[in-house]
Amino acid sequence: MMHHLTSISGAAFIAVVVAFWVLFFAVVLVRLGDADVKVKGSRWSFLIVKWPAEELAAYKKLLRPKEHRRWYNWYLLNASSIAGWLLAAAIVSLALSLLGA
């Protein structure tokens, strides 16, 4: 049972991360480019170093109140937390399955 939970949460984590990056390139970077917003740091540093928190903060400032309610904007702004919880669930279920629970 725990093996299945590990597989499901691991697959969900990967799906969340892949969907985030697709939306990030298709929505966030396009919107920042259209608004001519410059984010400090290297243009592509988020790919190597970190989660793109600065880019998401700049994107959030551009959103009108009505736009915050759109599913993809909510998802983009919360994907880090969602991915973190899914990764934690995968790690805990893997640990429990290794311990024989």
All heavy atoms as an XYZ file, in Angstrom:
803
protein
N       0.815     -1.193      0.000
C       0.000      0.000      0.000
C       0.862      1.262      0.000
O       0.605      2.188     -0.742
C      -0.932     -0.042      1.213
C      -1.770      1.184      1.392
S      -2.984      1.327      0.085
C      -3.772      2.810      0.546
N       1.867      1.297      0.865
C       2.731      2.472      0.931
C       3.507      2.679     -0.364
O       3.778      3.802     -0.747
C       3.715      2.372      2.107
C       3.115      2.698      3.428
S       2.574      4.407      3.475
C       1.619      4.378      4.932
N       3.858      1.576     -1.028
C       4.569      1.692     -2.296
C       3.719      2.428     -3.325
O       4.211      3.257     -4.074
C       4.968      0.313     -2.810
C       5.601      0.349     -4.154
N       6.850      0.899     -4.366
C       5.155     -0.060     -5.372
C       7.151      0.812     -5.657
N       6.131      0.232     -6.284
N       2.410      2.129     -3.330
C       1.511      2.796     -4.263
C       1.377      4.279     -3.928
O       1.348      5.111     -4.828
C       0.136      2.140     -4.270
C       0.168      0.732     -4.776
N       0.515      0.434     -6.074
C      -0.084     -0.441     -4.163
C       0.464     -0.870     -6.243
N       0.117     -1.435     -5.089
N       1.309      4.599     -2.653
C       1.212      5.994     -2.226
C       2.480      6.751     -2.612
O       2.407      7.902     -3.055
C       0.961      6.090     -0.722
C       0.788      7.494     -0.152
C      -0.398      8.184     -0.813
C       0.584      7.416      1.350
N       3.635      6.111     -2.461
C       4.894      6.731     -2.862
C       4.891      6.998     -4.362
O       5.276      8.088     -4.805
C       6.089      5.826     -2.500
O       6.055      5.554     -1.101
C       7.399      6.487     -2.844
N       4.456      6.025     -5.142
C       4.412      6.187     -6.592
C       3.446      7.286     -7.006
O       3.770      8.120     -7.860
C       3.995      4.876     -7.266
O       4.922      3.869     -6.986
N       2.290      7.304     -6.399
C       1.283      8.307     -6.750
C       1.745      9.708     -6.373
O       1.655     10.642     -7.178
C      -0.064      7.972     -6.078
C      -0.654      6.709     -6.701
C      -1.044      9.138     -6.185
C      -1.834      6.146     -5.953
N       2.257      9.873     -5.163
C       2.700     11.206     -4.742
C       3.937     11.645     -5.513
O       4.086     12.824     -5.831
C       2.929     11.263     -3.229
O       3.841     10.277     -2.818
N       4.811     10.706     -5.845
C       5.975     11.048     -6.661
C       5.584     11.468     -8.064
O       6.096     12.456     -8.602
N       4.646     10.744     -8.663
C       4.161     11.104     -9.999
C       3.417     12.433     -9.972
O       3.563     13.253    -10.896
C       3.263     10.003    -10.539
N       2.641     12.664     -8.924
C       1.928     13.938     -8.795
C       2.913     15.088     -8.638
O       2.719     16.168     -9.219
C       0.970     13.885     -7.610
N       3.984     14.872     -7.868
C       5.022     15.901     -7.716
C       5.627     16.257     -9.070
O       5.766     17.426     -9.413
C       6.116     15.407     -6.757
C       7.334     16.273     -6.743
C       7.342     17.479     -6.069
C       8.485     15.894     -7.423
C       8.469     18.289     -6.068
C       9.613     16.683     -7.428
C       9.599     17.898     -6.744
N       5.983     15.246     -9.850
C       6.566     15.490    -11.168
C       5.579     16.227    -12.065
O       5.950     17.174    -12.765
C       7.037     14.164    -11.799
C       8.228     13.618    -11.013
C       7.390     14.344    -13.269
C       8.609     12.202    -11.368
N       4.311     15.836    -12.030
C       3.290     16.499    -12.844
C       3.121     17.963    -12.447
O       2.991     18.836    -13.315
C       1.964     15.754    -12.722
N       3.141     18.242    -11.151
C       3.010     19.619    -10.668
C       4.179     20.466    -11.153
O       4.003     21.595    -11.628
C       2.905     19.656     -9.125
C       3.149     21.041     -8.574
C       1.557     19.141     -8.680
N       5.380     19.939    -11.057
C       6.566     20.694    -11.465
C       6.582     20.921    -12.977
O       6.850     22.032    -13.438
C       7.853     19.986    -10.978
C       9.090     20.637    -11.556
C       7.915     19.996     -9.451
N       6.274     19.889    -13.747
C       6.256     20.039    -15.209
C       5.183     21.047    -15.626
O       5.442     21.932    -16.447
C       6.037     18.672    -15.897
C       5.718     18.835    -17.370
C       7.264     17.792    -15.714
N       3.986     20.928    -15.058
C       2.913     21.872    -15.391
C       3.297     23.296    -15.002
O       3.007     24.249    -15.736
C       1.619     21.462    -14.697
N       3.969     23.445    -13.859
C       4.405     24.782    -13.440
C       5.335     25.391    -14.478
O       5.147     26.538    -14.888
C       5.117     24.750    -12.081
C       5.791     26.058    -11.770
C       5.048     27.114    -11.274
C       7.142     26.244    -12.029
C       5.650     28.340    -11.021
C       7.750     27.461    -11.773
C       7.008     28.511    -11.266
N       6.353     24.646    -14.899
C       7.327     25.213    -15.835
C       6.709     25.518    -17.192
O       7.058     26.516    -17.825
C       8.546     24.304    -15.965
C       9.419     24.408    -14.751
C       9.610     23.465    -13.804
C      10.189     25.547    -14.329
N      10.444     23.941    -12.817
C      10.822     25.207    -13.115
C      10.398     26.817    -14.851
C      11.638     26.101    -12.425
C      11.228     27.703    -14.159
C      11.831     27.341    -12.969
N       5.784     24.700    -17.636
C       5.089     24.993    -18.898
C       4.325     26.304    -18.770
O       4.435     27.194    -19.623
C       4.152     23.829    -19.291
C       3.224     24.235    -20.432
C       4.962     22.603    -19.677
N       3.547     26.438    -17.702
C       2.807     27.679    -17.485
C       3.727     28.859    -17.232
O       3.449     29.980    -17.667
C       1.833     27.523    -16.314
C       0.585     26.710    -16.596
C      -0.171     26.437    -15.304
C      -0.297     27.417    -17.594
N       4.829     28.634    -16.537
C       5.772     29.712    -16.251
C       6.310     30.319    -17.545
O       6.321     31.533    -17.730
C       6.927     29.196    -15.382
C       7.947     30.246    -15.062
C       7.688     31.198    -14.081
C       9.158     30.293    -15.726
C       8.629     32.171    -13.785
C      10.095     31.260    -15.429
C       9.831     32.210    -14.451
N       6.739     29.446    -18.471
C       7.272     29.957    -19.734
C       6.176     30.545    -20.613
O       6.389     31.565    -21.274
C       8.012     28.847    -20.489
C       9.385     28.581    -19.943
C       9.632     27.421    -19.242
C      10.410     29.486    -20.124
C      10.892     27.167    -18.722
C      11.668     29.250    -19.607
C      11.912     28.092    -18.908
N       4.996     29.924    -20.617
C       3.927     30.364    -21.507
C       3.163     31.585    -20.992
O       2.642     32.356    -21.794
C       2.936     29.220    -21.732
N       3.108     31.765    -19.684
C       2.299     32.845    -19.121
C       3.166     33.913    -18.459
O       3.109     35.091    -18.825
C       1.263     32.289    -18.114
C       0.475     33.402    -17.464
C       0.324     31.304    -18.801
N       3.965     33.522    -17.476
C       4.700     34.498    -16.663
C       5.753     35.240    -17.480
O       5.773     36.479    -17.507
C       5.347     33.819    -15.436
C       6.212     34.801    -14.662
C       4.274     33.232    -14.538
N       6.626     34.508    -18.150
C       7.690     35.183    -18.894
C       7.145     36.026    -20.048
O       7.676     37.104    -20.331
C       8.710     34.169    -19.412
C       9.572     33.503    -18.337
C      10.613     32.595    -18.977
C      10.252     34.536    -17.443
N       6.077     35.557    -20.667
C       5.462     36.343    -21.744
C       4.871     37.639    -21.186
O       5.084     38.719    -21.740
C       4.385     35.514    -22.479
C       3.581     36.378    -23.438
C       5.023     34.355    -23.222
N       4.173     37.532    -20.066
C       3.559     38.727    -19.461
C       4.620     39.714    -18.974
O       4.490     40.923    -19.166
C       2.659     38.297    -18.308
C       1.989     39.415    -17.550
C       0.613     39.707    -18.098
N      -0.035     40.792    -17.426
C      -1.101     40.649    -16.642
N      -1.639     39.467    -16.471
N      -1.636     41.697    -16.076
N       5.683     39.210    -18.360
C       6.761     40.095    -17.904
C       7.441     40.756    -19.093
O       7.788     41.943    -19.041
C       7.780     39.315    -17.071
C       7.300     38.820    -15.706
C       8.396     38.000    -15.027
C       6.849     39.953    -14.820
N       7.638     40.014    -20.171
C       8.245     40.578    -21.368
C       7.359     41.623    -22.015
O       7.845     42.686    -22.445
N       6.062     41.365    -22.085
C       5.130     42.333    -22.663
C       5.081     43.625    -21.861
O       4.936     44.707    -22.423
C       3.713     41.748    -22.750
C       3.583     40.703    -23.841
O       4.505     40.594    -24.686
O       2.565     39.976    -23.837
N       5.181     43.501    -20.546
C       5.151     44.678    -19.665
C       6.531     45.311    -19.521
O       6.674     46.314    -18.832
C       4.611     44.295    -18.300
N       7.528     44.716    -20.164
C       8.921     45.191    -20.112
C       9.427     45.305    -18.673
O      10.079     46.273    -18.292
C       9.059     46.526    -20.841
C      10.508     46.815    -21.225
O      11.257     45.850    -21.472
O      10.898     48.003    -21.249
N       9.110     44.290    -17.868
C       9.537     44.238    -16.469
C      10.906     43.563    -16.416
O      11.094     42.485    -16.962
C       8.518     43.464    -15.607
C       9.042     43.266    -14.200
C       7.187     44.168    -15.604
N      11.836     44.221    -15.771
C      13.173     43.660    -15.589
C      13.287     43.117    -14.172
O      13.029     43.814    -13.204
C      14.247     44.730    -15.800
C      14.165     45.436    -17.139
C      14.542     44.522    -18.263
C      14.554     45.292    -19.574
N      13.897     44.636    -20.646
N      13.664     41.864    -14.075
C      13.861     41.224    -12.777
C      15.358     41.147    -12.545
O      16.105     40.739    -13.432
C      13.226     39.821    -12.765
C      13.469     39.128    -11.439
C      11.739     39.911    -13.049
N      15.778     41.525    -11.330
C      17.212     41.518    -11.056
C      17.784     40.103    -11.126
O      17.088     39.122    -10.868
C      17.529     42.161     -9.712
C      17.067     41.383     -8.523
C      17.467     42.085     -7.237
C      17.044     41.245     -6.059
N      17.464     41.819     -4.814
N      19.029     40.013    -11.487
C      19.675     38.716    -11.647
C      19.783     38.350    -13.108
O      19.293     39.046    -13.992
N      20.416     37.251    -13.365
C      20.578     36.766    -14.723
C      19.224     36.425    -15.327
O      18.312     35.978    -14.644
C      21.471     35.522    -14.718
O      21.472     34.912    -15.980
N      19.099     36.596    -16.618
C      17.832     36.369    -17.297
C      17.325     34.933    -17.119
O      16.146     34.684    -17.001
C      17.977     36.698    -18.772
C      16.705     36.529    -19.540
C      16.903     36.911    -20.985
N      15.704     36.607    -21.725
C      14.968     37.486    -22.348
N      15.316     38.746    -22.332
N      13.894     37.117    -23.006
N      18.206     33.965    -17.116
C      17.816     32.562    -17.013
C      18.351     31.897    -15.738
O      18.392     30.682    -15.656
C      18.290     31.783    -18.236
C      17.720     32.351    -19.493
C      18.364     33.171    -20.369
C      16.401     32.199    -19.995
N      17.522     33.517    -21.393
C      16.314     32.927    -21.195
C      15.280     31.502    -19.561
C      15.152     32.990    -21.948
C      14.123     31.564    -20.315
C      14.062     32.299    -21.486
N      18.718     32.676    -14.734
C      19.307     32.102    -13.523
C      18.348     31.183    -12.779
O      18.774     30.268    -12.092
C      19.798     33.198    -12.585
O      18.706     33.933    -12.076
N      17.051     31.409    -12.916
C      16.081     30.577    -12.200
C      16.141     29.123    -12.655
O      15.756     28.231    -11.919
C      14.657     31.121    -12.365
C      14.208     31.227    -13.794
C      13.712     30.138    -14.458
C      14.301     32.437    -14.452
C      13.295     30.231    -15.771
C      13.886     32.544    -15.765
C      13.385     31.440    -16.432
N      16.622     28.862    -13.846
C      16.718     27.487    -14.324
C      17.819     26.708    -13.622
O      17.743     25.494    -13.489
C      16.970     27.452    -15.835
C      15.798     27.864    -16.703
C      16.224     27.907    -18.166
C      14.636     26.930    -16.519
N      18.843     27.406    -13.187
C      20.008     26.747    -12.616
C      20.010     26.820    -11.091
O      20.321     25.844    -10.426
C      21.303     27.393    -13.166
C      21.315     27.269    -14.688
C      22.546     26.789    -12.556
C      22.343     28.133    -15.367
N      19.651     27.947    -10.555
C      19.888     28.237     -9.156
C      18.695     27.988     -8.236
O      18.836     27.425     -7.171
C      20.347     29.712     -9.002
C      20.600     30.062     -7.562
C      21.578     29.964     -9.832
N      17.508     28.388     -8.637
C      16.429     28.480     -7.661
C      15.062     28.390     -8.315
O      14.925     28.392     -9.519
C      16.516     29.821     -6.943
C      16.430     30.971     -7.949
C      16.358     32.312     -7.300
C      16.365     33.410     -8.322
N      15.368     33.346     -9.358
N      14.045     28.353     -7.466
C      12.666     28.534     -7.902
C      12.514     30.004     -8.261
O      13.061     30.867     -7.579
C      11.748     28.168     -6.739
C      10.311     28.053     -7.081
C       9.367     29.002     -6.886
C       9.658     26.932     -7.661
N       8.150     28.527     -7.301
C       8.307     27.264     -7.792
C      10.086     25.681     -8.089
C       7.373     26.399     -8.318
C       9.161     24.818     -8.615
C       7.807     25.172     -8.728
N      11.799     30.353     -9.302
C      11.756     31.748     -9.784
C      10.887     32.675     -8.929
O       9.897     33.241     -9.395
C      11.198     31.589    -11.196
C      10.352     30.373    -11.124
C      11.063     29.451    -10.169
N      11.245     32.853     -7.679
C      10.444     33.654     -6.749
C      10.369     35.119     -7.168
O       9.302     35.736     -7.077
C      11.014     33.536     -5.339
N      11.484     35.694     -7.626
C      11.476     37.105     -8.025
C      10.579     37.327     -9.233
O       9.848     38.307     -9.309
C      12.893     37.600     -8.330
C      13.770     37.758     -7.107
C      14.460     36.466     -6.714
O      14.384     35.480     -7.488
O      15.058     36.421     -5.634
N      10.644     36.415    -10.178
C       9.810     36.533    -11.371
C       8.333     36.410    -11.009
O       7.491     37.150    -11.522
C      10.191     35.462    -12.402
C      11.524     35.673    -13.056
C      12.709     35.143    -12.250
O      12.514     34.668    -11.100
O      13.831     35.211    -12.773
N       8.013     35.487    -10.108
C       6.623     35.315     -9.691
C       6.125     36.517     -8.899
O       4.963     36.919     -9.032
C       6.463     34.033     -8.881
C       6.597     32.744     -9.689
C       6.624     31.534     -8.761
C       5.480     32.617    -10.712
N       6.981     37.119     -8.081
C       6.589     38.319     -7.336
C       6.309     39.478     -8.290
O       5.324     40.211     -8.118
C       7.678     38.700     -6.334
N       7.149     39.640     -9.308
C       6.931     40.689    -10.303
C       5.644     40.420    -11.088
O       4.872     41.343    -11.373
C       8.126     40.778    -11.250
N       5.405     39.160    -11.418
C       4.182     38.786    -12.130
C       2.952     39.065    -11.276
O       1.947     39.601    -11.763
C       4.253     37.301    -12.498
C       3.018     36.766    -13.161
C       2.675     37.140    -14.453
C       2.192     35.875    -12.490
C       1.537     36.640    -15.069
C       1.054     35.366    -13.098
C       0.731     35.752    -14.384
O      -0.394     35.259    -14.989
N       3.022     38.748     -9.995
C       1.890     38.967     -9.096
C       1.535     40.447     -9.012
O       0.356     40.810     -8.938
C       2.223     38.420     -7.702
C       1.067     38.468     -6.742
C       1.424     37.823     -5.419
C       0.245     37.864     -4.467
N       0.554     37.234     -3.191
N       2.542     41.316     -9.043
C       2.292     42.762     -9.004
C       1.550     43.243    -10.252
O       0.821     44.230    -10.196
C       3.604     43.529     -8.861
C       4.231     43.411     -7.497
C       5.525     44.188     -7.444
C       6.215     43.970     -6.114
N       7.520     44.649     -6.051
N       1.743     42.558    -11.367
C       1.083     42.947    -12.610
C      -0.378     42.511    -12.672
O      -1.155     43.043    -13.469
C       1.813     42.340    -13.813
C       3.219     42.846    -14.109
C       3.824     42.043    -15.247
C       3.185     44.326    -14.448
N      -0.750     41.542    -11.848
C      -2.107     41.004    -11.910
C      -3.135     41.968    -11.340
O      -2.931     42.559    -10.283
C      -2.192     39.685    -11.145
C      -1.391     38.518    -11.686
C      -1.518     37.321    -10.749
C      -1.837     38.152    -13.085
N      -4.234     42.098    -12.058
C      -5.376     42.854    -11.542
C      -6.131     41.936    -10.579
O      -6.018     40.720    -10.663
C      -6.259     43.308    -12.701
C      -5.550     44.323    -13.604
C      -6.482     44.819    -14.698
N      -6.855     43.770    -15.645
C      -6.211     43.509    -16.779
N      -5.147     44.193    -17.106
N      -6.642     42.548    -17.586
N      -6.920     42.514     -9.658
C      -7.624     41.682     -8.670
C      -8.440     40.550     -9.301
O      -8.460     39.439     -8.775
C      -8.532     42.677     -7.947
C      -7.811     43.980     -8.062
C      -7.127     43.942     -9.406
N      -9.095     40.803    -10.397
C      -9.905     39.774    -11.045
C      -9.034     38.635    -11.588
O      -9.455     37.479    -11.633
C     -10.697     40.410    -12.184
C     -11.837     39.609    -12.675
C     -12.637     40.414    -13.686
C     -13.979     39.766    -13.904
N     -14.822     40.535    -14.802
N      -7.812     38.948    -12.000
C      -6.908     37.944    -12.566
C      -6.371     36.979    -11.511
O      -5.966     35.871    -11.845
C      -5.750     38.617    -13.296
C      -6.168     39.348    -14.544
C      -5.017     40.077    -15.191
O      -4.264     40.758    -14.465
O      -4.876     39.966    -16.413
N      -6.342     37.388    -10.270
C      -5.862     36.509     -9.192
C      -6.720     35.257     -9.071
O      -6.247     34.227     -8.617
C      -5.858     37.239     -7.842
C      -4.681     38.121     -7.641
N      -3.492     37.658     -7.161
C      -4.505     39.440     -7.878
C      -2.631     38.656     -7.095
N      -3.223     39.748     -7.531
N      -7.990     35.352     -9.471
C      -8.919     34.235     -9.318
C      -8.804     33.197    -10.427
O      -9.380     32.122    -10.314
C     -10.339     34.754     -9.240
C     -10.595     35.432     -7.913
C     -12.045     35.833     -7.772
N     -12.033     37.285     -7.549
C     -12.815     38.145     -8.162
N     -13.695     37.740     -9.026
N     -12.723     39.414     -7.897
N      -8.110     33.504    -11.482
C      -7.984     32.532    -12.568
C      -7.164     31.343    -12.087
O      -6.179     31.490    -11.373
C      -7.326     33.180    -13.776
C      -8.207     34.223    -14.404
C      -7.623     34.753    -15.669
N      -8.500     35.777    -16.211
C      -8.083     36.759    -16.968
N      -6.823     36.848    -17.310
N      -8.937     37.646    -17.420
N      -7.579     30.163    -12.489
C      -6.973     28.932    -11.970
C      -5.486     28.879    -12.226
O      -4.723     28.459    -11.369
C      -7.664     27.692    -12.543
C      -7.404     27.467    -14.009
C      -8.164     27.904    -15.045
C      -6.294     26.777    -14.578
N      -7.594     27.540    -16.238
C      -6.444     26.841    -15.985
C      -5.182     26.113    -14.060
C      -5.534     26.267    -16.865
C      -4.276     25.541    -14.941
C      -4.454     25.619    -16.315
N      -5.037     29.294    -13.398
C      -3.611     29.185    -13.703
C      -2.772     30.182    -12.917
O      -1.628     29.895    -12.571
C      -3.345     29.287    -15.215
C      -3.878     30.530    -15.875
C      -3.124     31.694    -15.920
C      -5.128     30.536    -16.476
C      -3.609     32.836    -16.520
C      -5.618     31.660    -17.099
C      -4.857     32.817    -17.114
O      -5.339     33.942    -17.712
N      -3.321     31.348    -12.612
C      -2.579     32.298    -11.780
C      -2.483     31.787    -10.347
O      -1.427     31.863     -9.719
C      -3.234     33.676    -11.813
C      -3.033     34.360    -13.139
O      -2.015     34.161    -13.808
N      -3.999     35.153    -13.552
N      -3.592     31.259     -9.830
C      -3.558     30.668     -8.492
C      -2.535     29.539     -8.451
O      -1.744     29.441     -7.519
C      -4.944     30.148     -8.109
C      -4.953     29.568     -6.731
C      -5.193     30.228     -5.570
C      -4.652     28.208     -6.372
N      -5.075     29.367     -4.507
C      -4.747     28.112     -4.977
C      -4.327     27.062     -7.089
C      -4.524     26.934     -4.285
C      -4.104     25.891     -6.398
C      -4.207     25.832     -5.016
N      -2.568     28.687     -9.472
C      -1.651     27.550     -9.539
C      -0.194     28.020     -9.591
O       0.655     27.507     -8.861
C      -1.982     26.696    -10.760
C      -1.063     25.516    -10.909
C      -1.251     24.387    -10.131
C       0.004     25.537    -11.801
C      -0.400     23.301    -10.249
C       0.853     24.462    -11.919
C       0.640     23.351    -11.149
O       1.487     22.292    -11.246
N       0.095     28.981    -10.455
C       1.464     29.480    -10.573
C       1.976     30.040     -9.254
O       3.132     29.818     -8.884
C       1.547     30.556    -11.661
C       1.547     30.058    -13.084
C       1.227     31.190    -14.055
C       2.887     29.421    -13.425
N       1.137     30.767     -8.555
C       1.562     31.400     -7.309
C       1.622     30.433     -6.132
O       2.228     30.741     -5.104
C       0.638     32.581     -6.989
C       0.655     33.705     -8.035
C      -0.409     34.746     -7.720
C       2.026     34.336     -8.155
N       1.018     29.250     -6.257
C       1.003     28.270     -5.168
C       1.682     26.954     -5.505
O       1.686     26.036     -4.687
C      -0.443     28.010     -4.738
C      -1.059     29.227     -4.102
O      -0.678     29.634     -3.022
N      -1.994     29.845     -4.800
N       2.246     26.829     -6.689
C       2.846     25.562     -7.120
C       4.000     25.124     -6.222
O       4.197     23.927     -5.997
C       3.317     25.664     -8.569
N       4.750     26.057     -5.699
C       5.867     25.712     -4.820
C       5.374     24.994     -3.565
O       5.943     23.970     -3.159
C       6.639     26.977     -4.435
O       7.673     26.679     -3.539
N       4.314     25.500     -2.975
C       3.749     24.856     -1.778
C       3.148     23.496     -2.110
O       3.329     22.532     -1.359
C       2.678     25.744     -1.160
O       3.242     26.952     -0.723
N       2.438     23.428     -3.223
C       1.833     22.160     -3.638
C       2.921     21.113     -3.861
O       2.822     19.983     -3.379
C       0.991     22.359     -4.918
C      -0.190     23.293     -4.647
C       0.507     21.016     -5.459
C      -0.873     23.794     -5.900
N       3.963     21.493     -4.588
C       5.066     20.569     -4.864
C       5.768     20.154     -3.577
O       6.139     18.986     -3.406
C       6.055     21.203     -5.836
N       5.940     21.086     -2.660
C       6.579     20.773     -1.383
C       5.800     19.749     -0.579
O       6.381     18.805     -0.031
N       4.483     19.907     -0.515
C       3.644     18.942      0.219
C       3.655     17.578     -0.442
O       3.706     16.551      0.239
C       2.224     19.469      0.356
C       2.100     20.502      1.429
C       1.950     21.842      1.264
C       2.148     20.275      2.838
N       1.904     22.468      2.494
C       2.016     21.527      3.465
C       2.288     19.135      3.621
C       2.021     21.671      4.855
C       2.297     19.280      4.998
C       2.157     20.529      5.600
N       3.617     17.559     -1.771
C       3.649     16.271     -2.474
C       4.990     15.568     -2.293
O       5.052     14.350     -2.119
C       3.344     16.467     -3.957
C       1.892     16.777     -4.280
C       1.750     17.188     -5.736
C       1.005     15.586     -3.965
N       6.078     16.332     -2.330
C       7.396     15.747     -2.113
C       7.518     15.208     -0.690
O       8.047     14.111     -0.476
C       8.491     16.777     -2.403
C       9.919     16.282     -2.299
C      10.173     15.137     -3.278
C      10.892     17.417     -2.555
N       7.013     15.961      0.272
C       7.040     15.497      1.662
C       6.224     14.213      1.818
O       6.664     13.272      2.491
C       6.503     16.587      2.592
N       5.076     14.150      1.172
C       4.250     12.941      1.239
C       4.973     11.751      0.623
O       4.916     10.639      1.156
C       2.910     13.173      0.532
N       5.659     11.981     -0.493
C       6.408     10.900     -1.135
C       7.542     10.412     -0.245
O       7.769      9.199     -0.105
C       6.948     11.364     -2.485
N       8.245     11.332      0.384
C       9.368     10.961      1.252
C       8.875     10.198      2.486
O       9.455      9.181      2.862
C      10.182     12.217      1.642
C      10.922     12.752      0.414
C      11.153     11.920      2.784
C      11.564     14.107      0.619
N       7.805     10.688      3.091
C       7.269     10.014      4.287
C       6.766      8.620      3.933
O       7.048      7.641      4.639
C       6.148     10.873      4.941
C       5.366     10.064      5.959
C       6.741     12.108      5.576
N       6.021      8.493      2.822
C       5.513      7.170      2.459
C       6.636      6.229      2.059
O       6.579      5.030      2.350
C       4.466      7.275      1.362
O       5.029      7.792      0.186
N       7.689      6.761      1.444
C       8.851      5.917      1.114
C       9.548      5.454      2.391
O       9.895      4.277      2.527
C       9.828      6.689      0.219
C      11.109      5.948     -0.154
C      10.772      4.714     -0.981
C      12.040      6.870     -0.922
N       9.718      6.375      3.338
C      10.352      6.015      4.608
C       9.530      4.957      5.348
O      10.087      3.987      5.890
C      10.552      7.244      5.471
N       8.232      5.136      5.365
C       7.374      4.161      6.047
C       7.405      2.802      5.350
O       7.378      1.772      6.017
C       5.942      4.688      6.132
C       5.718      5.854      7.085
C       4.291      6.363      6.984
C       6.041      5.452      8.525
N       7.447      2.807      4.035
C       7.491      1.516      3.320
C       8.832      0.826      3.542
O       8.890     -0.401      3.614
C       7.211      1.707      1.842
O       8.253      2.403      1.200
N       9.903      1.597      3.669
C      11.214      1.007      3.936
C      11.307      0.451      5.353
O      12.036     -0.500      5.616
C      12.330      2.021      3.686
C      12.557      2.406      2.214
C      13.598      3.509      2.126
C      12.961      1.201      1.393
N      10.575      1.080      6.264
C      10.562      0.622      7.652
C       9.611     -0.547      7.868
O       9.531     -1.112      8.956
C      10.190      1.770      8.589
C      11.212      2.889      8.683
C      10.655      4.048      9.508
C      12.509      2.394      9.292
N       8.855     -0.888      6.828
C       7.968     -2.034      6.912
C       6.596     -1.735      7.470
O       5.894     -2.644      7.899
N       6.231     -0.469      7.492
C       4.907     -0.118      8.039
C       3.797     -0.434      7.076
O       3.933     -0.613      5.936
C       4.861      1.369      8.382
